[in-house]
Every structure is written in structure tokens, then in C-alpha cells.
Amino acid sequence: MKNLFIIAVILLFIHSDVCGQKVKPVPTSVRKTFKQKFPNIKKVIWDNENLQVWEAEFRKNGNEYSVLFDVKGIWIKTEHEIDRKEIPSNIKATLSKEFAGYKIIESLFSETANAKVYKIGLKKDGEKLKVTLDIGGKILKRENGNGIEEDNKDDESNSSPEIN
């Protein structure tokens, strides 16, 4: 009985230590910059990515958004889902040419101060790829399903494209 009591006390201390951690408040500078960029967004989930980056997650026009800020409130990046229909025709043309037979499973638009890119998730016969393209349709990066960057090689497949 004494051992059971000691175990219960230890568990109580562990639980109170874990649950008693205080959530860091979002810096005022970060909230201010967010409000300037997204004045109509009221419902935001904040996360402290690491000691230097804050992430705001919210929904806008039915799409999920993720916005990163540094601790000084400087905007780093905005990324959001886009519907397949919103992918520009030049991006679709590159995908059809370079990744014939692949199906789009995810599409994101990502914007930083220096670049705007499309990040497209593709799948064919169980193989997954992530492709990053600039707004002109040029392939900037391609990664396999394990996040390993692959050589920028031509796809020799002659199957008909499924990218629409």
C-alpha cells in the first residue's frame, strides 16, 4: 500500500510538471504584423515553431493557411492550399510534360519576400513526389516521398498525363 502511495505521488508531480508549463504569449510585434497582413482573420491558432519563429494557422476562403513570423514580427512566409483548378495552365503544362501519368494529390502556393512558388504533391503507382515550381513553370526542386531531393532529370514515360 505504501508503494502504491509513493507511485501515485510521483505520477502527480510528473503530471503537474508537464501540465503546469506556461504557454508563451505571442509577441505584440508578431500579432501587429499579422493583423496588418490579414485584417479580416479573427480565428487564429498560434504555435511557437522554435525560439525564433511563430506560426499562425487559419482558414480563409475554405483553404488552410500557414504564416510564419520571426520574433520581431517580420513576416517570413505564407503558404496555403489551392484547388487543382487554381493551378495556372503553365504549371499544369510543365507537370504534364515532365511527370506524365502522375496524379496531383496536393497543391500549395508559397510566398516569401523573395519568391512565389507552387508546391505540388504527385503520385503514380504508389510513388510519391513533391515538386516545387516557380510561377513561370520552371522546376526548382523535386523530392521523392522520403523528402530526398532527386536529380532534375527528364521523365521518359510515354503514358498519358492525368494532370488537369
Secondary structure as a PSIPRED ss2 file (coil, helix, strand):
# PSIPRED VFORMAT (PSIPRED V4.0)

   1 M C   1.000  0.000  0.000
   2 K H   0.000  1.000  0.000
   3 N H   0.000  1.000  0.000
   4 L H   0.000  1.000  0.000
   5 F H   0.000  1.000  0.000
   6 I H   0.000  1.000  0.000
   7 I H   0.000  1.000  0.000
   8 A H   0.000  1.000  0.000
   9 V H   0.000  1.000  0.000
  10 I H   0.000  1.000  0.000
  11 L H   0.000  1.000  0.000
  12 L H   0.000  1.000  0.000
  13 F H   0.000  1.000  0.000
  14 I H   0.000  1.000  0.000
  15 H H   0.000  1.000  0.000
  16 S H   0.000  1.000  0.000
  17 D H   0.000  1.000  0.000
  18 V H   0.000  1.000  0.000
  19 C H   0.000  1.000  0.000
  20 G C   1.000  0.000  0.000
  21 Q C   1.000  0.000  0.000
  22 K C   1.000  0.000  0.000
  23 V C   1.000  0.000  0.000
  24 K C   1.000  0.000  0.000
  25 P C   1.000  0.000  0.000
  26 V C   1.000  0.000  0.000
  27 P C   1.000  0.000  0.000
  28 T H   0.000  1.000  0.000
  29 S H   0.000  1.000  0.000
  30 V H   0.000  1.000  0.000
  31 R H   0.000  1.000  0.000
  32 K H   0.000  1.000  0.000
  33 T H   0.000  1.000  0.000
  34 F H   0.000  1.000  0.000
  35 K H   0.000  1.000  0.000
  36 Q H   0.000  1.000  0.000
  37 K H   0.000  1.000  0.000
  38 F C   1.000  0.000  0.000
  39 P C   1.000  0.000  0.000
  40 N C   1.000  0.000  0.000
  41 I C   1.000  0.000  0.000
  42 K C   1.000  0.000  0.000
  43 K C   1.000  0.000  0.000
  44 V C   1.000  0.000  0.000
  45 I E   0.000  0.000  1.000
  46 W E   0.000  0.000  1.000
  47 D E   0.000  0.000  1.000
  48 N E   0.000  0.000  1.000
  49 E C   1.000  0.000  0.000
  50 N C   1.000  0.000  0.000
  51 L C   1.000  0.000  0.000
  52 Q C   1.000  0.000  0.000
  53 V E   0.000  0.000  1.000
  54 W E   0.000  0.000  1.000
  55 E E   0.000  0.000  1.000
  56 A E   0.000  0.000  1.000
  57 E E   0.000  0.000  1.000
  58 F E   0.000  0.000  1.000
  59 R E   0.000  0.000  1.000
  60 K E   0.000  0.000  1.000
  61 N C   1.000  0.000  0.000
  62 G C   1.000  0.000  0.000
  63 N E   0.000  0.000  1.000
  64 E E   0.000  0.000  1.000
  65 Y E   0.000  0.000  1.000
  66 S E   0.000  0.000  1.000
  67 V E   0.000  0.000  1.000
  68 L E   0.000  0.000  1.000
  69 F E   0.000  0.000  1.000
  70 D E   0.000  0.000  1.000
  71 V C   1.000  0.000  0.000
  72 K C   1.000  0.000  0.000
  73 G C   1.000  0.000  0.000
  74 I C   1.000  0.000  0.000
  75 W E   0.000  0.000  1.000
  76 I E   0.000  0.000  1.000
  77 K E   0.000  0.000  1.000
  78 T E   0.000  0.000  1.000
  79 E E   0.000  0.000  1.000
  80 H E   0.000  0.000  1.000
  81 E E   0.000  0.000  1.000
  82 I C   1.000  0.000  0.000
  83 D C   1.000  0.000  0.000
  84 R H   0.000  1.000  0.000
  85 K H   0.000  1.000  0.000
  86 E H   0.000  1.000  0.000
  87 I C   1.000  0.000  0.000
  88 P C   1.000  0.000  0.000
  89 S H   0.000  1.000  0.000
  90 N H   0.000  1.000  0.000
  91 I H   0.000  1.000  0.000
  92 K H   0.000  1.000  0.000
  93 A H   0.000  1.000  0.000
  94 T H   0.000  1.000  0.000
  95 L H   0.000  1.000  0.000
  96 S H   0.000  1.000  0.000
  97 K H   0.000  1.000  0.000
  98 E H   0.000  1.000  0.000
  99 F C   1.000  0.000  0.000
 100 A C   1.000  0.000  0.000
 101 G C   1.000  0.000  0.000
 102 Y C   1.000  0.000  0.000
 103 K E   0.000  0.000  1.000
 104 I E   0.000  0.000  1.000
 105 I E   0.000  0.000  1.000
 106 E E   0.000  0.000  1.000
 107 S E   0.000  0.000  1.000
 108 L E   0.000  0.000  1.000
 109 F E   0.000  0.000  1.000
 110 S E   0.000  0.000  1.000
 111 E E   0.000  0.000  1.000
 112 T E   0.000  0.000  1.000
 113 A C   1.000  0.000  0.000
 114 N C   1.000  0.000  0.000
 115 A C   1.000  0.000  0.000
 116 K E   0.000  0.000  1.000
 117 V E   0.000  0.000  1.000
 118 Y E   0.000  0.000  1.000
 119 K E   0.000  0.000  1.000
 120 I E   0.000  0.000  1.000
 121 G E   0.000  0.000  1.000
 122 L E   0.000  0.000  1.000
 123 K E   0.000  0.000  1.000
 124 K E   0.000  0.000  1.000
 125 D C   1.000  0.000  0.000
 126 G C   1.000  0.000  0.000
 127 E E   0.000  0.000  1.000
 128 K E   0.000  0.000  1.000
 129 L E   0.000  0.000  1.000
 130 K E   0.000  0.000  1.000
 131 V E   0.000  0.000  1.000
 132 T E   0.000  0.000  1.000
 133 L E   0.000  0.000  1.000
 134 D E   0.000  0.000  1.000
 135 I C   1.000  0.000  0.000
 136 G C   1.000  0.000  0.000
 137 G C   1.000  0.000  0.000
 138 K C   1.000  0.000  0.000
 139 I E   0.000  0.000  1.000
 140 L E   0.000  0.000  1.000
 141 K E   0.000  0.000  1.000
 142 R E   0.000  0.000  1.000
 143 E E   0.000  0.000  1.000
 144 N E   0.000  0.000  1.000
 145 G C   1.000  0.000  0.000
 146 N C   1.000  0.000  0.000
 147 G C   1.000  0.000  0.000
 148 I C   1.000  0.000  0.000
 149 E E   0.000  0.000  1.000
 150 E C   1.000  0.000  0.000
 151 D C   1.000  0.000  0.000
 152 N C   1.000  0.000  0.000
 153 K C   1.000  0.000  0.000
 154 D C   1.000  0.000  0.000
 155 D C   1.000  0.000  0.000
 156 E C   1.000  0.000  0.000
 157 S C   1.000  0.000  0.000
 158 N C   1.000  0.000  0.000
 159 S C   1.000  0.000  0.000
 160 S C   1.000  0.000  0.000
 161 P C   1.000  0.000  0.000
 162 E C   1.000  0.000  0.000
 163 I C   1.000  0.000  0.000
 164 N C   1.000  0.000  0.000
